[in-house]
């Protein structure tokens, strides 16, 4: 939540900041602002409520003097509503100092009271301005921005990434992080800071990931990282593996449309380099067999799409079946606060596209502190959650910009499956031929997703158009179809703002069937009749039950399943796949449907209201 960018170098910084913010806008889009130290050594600042385009238009009509040192921010409001005043940057020290912030400063009220009683005044309702004023006071005392910054951040509690610059020290931007993301981009005679690499990837792919409770000072000539006590620390360099074009819309009408279309590649790229002669070997896990050998239990933790809406559950069914190790799935924010039983034999697997979700990060730290082993599945290099984990398996979905997660979701299931097969091999729970059969299924998935996209996109667009005025949609599934029903409902709520709920089809008669009234649309994920005749028959009976009460049934069924034809009003087809692999196909029509309905309603599919992509506050 909140996107942050900083620049020092020889070039005018405004456009660099604005294009960095455009790439970070998915992190928050209720207001935006920049501050620049101009050629005269003056600090100029502009900030506006609304999307980044409002700021851009304002700067176009009332230009700000440009300069080569600058910071920029795109906001998702926590303290104080989305107004011009509450937007960042916040100024202090007679407007010579500018500060931007991501996170929540938990002790801001007491700090504010202290500063107010010392005579300082505030212009906003934000916790950020408190940090700015505190920093201004420290700067007035020391005259050195890095020293003042250190004295300030050590007084802050909570989660924060802070960036600051001072008119009297042009060519310097300082940053600090605690439980909130910050990465460094290394250029030639110029350097960058960003919430993630998207902020600067069009300028450099050389990056440094800084650790918790560290401070970075960037100048055109170099970068220095110290801890909160001033000791210099070595930081890990890494190369960004994708280029700026990957995070562009590239001619698509929306990022979501592009990212749904990229689902086949997201799976294919996640498999790449991890399968050798039909055997799963994940290079990142080389030498880590001990991590898996003695475990007696696995707990998958995540939030939102990555958990509640299903990956965790889909993964549970597969990993438990393959490894014969019990797997539990839990929402990260519930897990963290309920005193879970954790032992050195517990492997806690976290799943996060961004690698920054605060709920998940806190749960991972908690698990480690309480003796469990931790492994993270993550899509973002340099992110915090992998750095806090004992092991990491990256998904290679490429940058996901639309707030609603789509391609990352299929990549996460793919990575979980690879992990399950990897653990099953190490523990000898599956024979080589069983493993290679699952590997063949996985390898066939990208082409099958492509087929769903090729054959159903138009059909679903029409369906969405007809359903544009629908006020409620239900989703039903059994076994691995159940979490897909949850995902279908979440995606619909998130981007169309209509009532949507997913149920295990078996639950229907225990309550939810009361919701069915004539014309109620219900998506039903129908299991394969070849692979699971029993489950198929049960779901067909569920369809009969809701049809008898007037439901309008849209079935997602495999090719050749003729039994559903007379029972459903619409049938969306998916290619044949083994039961554990069907979710990777069945979810695609649901992503297309949510997007189609949002478009039919004229909504912004990439930036739905009230949301931000990376939830970096608890
Ligand atoms: C839904 C969605 C969210 C995220 C959740 C976790 O479409 O995108 O529910 O899945 O906020 O985010 P990550 O995976 O970044 O931890």
Boltz pocket constraint, residues with backbone or C-beta under 6 A from the ligand:
constraints:
  - pocket:
      binder: B
      contacts: [[A, 303], [A, 304], [A, 305], [A, 306], [A, 307], [A, 351], [A, 352], [A, 353], [A, 354], [A, 355], [A, 356], [A, 357], [A, 360], [A, 403], [A, 404], [A, 405], [A, 406], [A, 490], [A, 491], [A, 494], [A, 612], [A, 613], [A, 614], [A, 615]]
      max_distance: 6.0
